[in-house]
Amino acid sequence: MNNEIELTLKEILSNYTWLFVVGVVALLFRTTIARAVDGIMIFAGHNYNTDDVVEIEMEGKTFPGRLVRVGVWSTVIYLYWIKNGEVVGGSKMVVSNDKLKDLKICKPLPLLDLHKYKDNVTDNTD
């Protein structure tokens, strides 16, 4: 009886060891895999592209910036310090792609000449 149990255990261990190893590796590299998926989604999603002008809200202030590089693992943003309407400095900010979702990032729309649209609304106050 003990011999049969021992043989059965050896057979189970030899057949399913690879499954155990794959499970341990997946647990060890769980964050790396999650970051890779987030990076691929940002990189392939085209929500953010290189040279996009953005506004980033941090610490209650809004900073203009430019996306310099959108990679699989991280995104590089140049932030500009503005004083009296002029750029007086700036900084380089490297953000892991899985942390981009935590930032409030706005992409301003290009300026439109609204004067050509001034007659497209009818006035119903008559």
C-alpha positions in Angstrom: 0.0 0.0 0.0 2.8 2.4 0.9 4.6 1.5 -2.2 1.5 2.4 -4.3 1.1 5.8 -2.6 4.8 6.5 -3.1 4.7 5.6 -6.8 1.5 7.7 -7.3 3.1 10.7 -5.6 6.3 10.4 -7.6 4.2 10.2 -10.8 2.2 13.3 -9.9 5.3 15.3 -9.0 7.1 14.3 -12.2 4.1 15.1 -14.4 3.1 18.4 -12.8 6.4 20.0 -11.7 6.5 22.2 -14.7 3.1 23.6 -13.8 4.3 24.5 -10.3 7.5 26.1 -11.7 5.4 28.3 -14.1 3.1 29.3 -11.3 6.0 30.4 -9.1 7.6 32.3 -11.9 4.3 34.1 -12.7 4.0 35.1 -9.0 7.6 36.4 -8.9 7.3 38.4 -12.0 3.6 39.5 -11.5 4.4 43.2 -11.3 6.8 43.1 -14.2 4.2 41.4 -16.4 1.6 44.0 -15.3 3.9 46.9 -16.1 4.7 45.3 -19.5 1.0 45.1 -20.3 0.4 48.7 -19.2 3.3 49.8 -21.2 2.2 48.0 -24.3 -1.3 49.5 -23.9 0.1 53.1 -23.7 2.7 52.4 -26.5 0.2 50.9 -28.9 -2.9 52.8 -27.9 -1.8 56.2 -29.4 -3.5 58.2 -26.6 -0.1 59.7 -26.0 2.3 60.3 -28.8 5.8 61.7 -29.0 5.8 65.6 -29.2 2.3 65.9 -27.8 1.8 69.1 -25.8 0.1 68.3 -22.5 -0.9 69.9 -19.2 -0.2 68.0 -16.1 -1.8 68.7 -12.8 0.4 68.1 -9.7 0.2 69.5 -6.2 -2.7 71.7 -7.1 -0.8 73.4 -10.0 -1.0 72.9 -13.7 2.3 72.6 -15.6 2.7 72.7 -19.4 4.8 70.0 -20.8 5.8 68.0 -23.8 6.0 64.2 -24.2 9.5 63.5 -25.4 9.5 59.7 -25.5 6.7 57.2 -25.1 8.3 53.8 -24.5 7.1 50.4 -23.5 8.3 50.8 -19.9 8.2 54.5 -19.2 7.3 57.9 -20.6 9.6 61.0 -20.6 7.9 64.4 -20.1 9.6 67.8 -20.1 7.8 70.1 -17.8 8.2 73.9 -18.2 8.2 76.5 -15.4 6.4 79.6 -16.5 6.8 83.1 -14.9 5.1 86.2 -16.4 4.3 84.3 -19.5 7.9 83.2 -20.2 9.6 79.9 -19.8 12.2 80.3 -17.0 13.1 76.7 -16.5 11.9 73.2 -16.5 12.5 69.6 -15.5 12.6 66.2 -17.0 10.0 63.8 -15.5 10.2 60.1 -16.2 7.0 58.2 -15.3 6.5 54.5 -15.4 3.7 53.7 -17.8 1.7 52.0 -15.0 1.7 55.3 -13.0 0.4 57.4 -15.9 -3.1 56.5 -15.0 -2.6 58.2 -11.6 -1.6 61.6 -13.2 -4.2 64.1 -14.5 -3.0 64.7 -18.0 -4.8 67.0 -20.4 -4.1 67.4 -24.1 -5.2 70.9 -25.1 -7.0 71.3 -28.4 -5.4 73.5 -31.1 -6.7 77.0 -31.2 -9.7 77.5 -33.5 -10.6 80.7 -35.3 -14.2 81.0 -33.9 -15.0 84.1 -36.0 -15.9 82.0 -39.0 -18.6 80.1 -36.9 -20.3 83.2 -35.5 -23.3 82.9 -37.8 -24.1 79.2 -37.5 -26.6 79.6 -34.6 -30.1 80.7 -35.0 -31.6 83.0 -32.4 -34.9 81.7 -31.2 -35.7 84.6 -28.9 -38.2 86.2 -31.3 
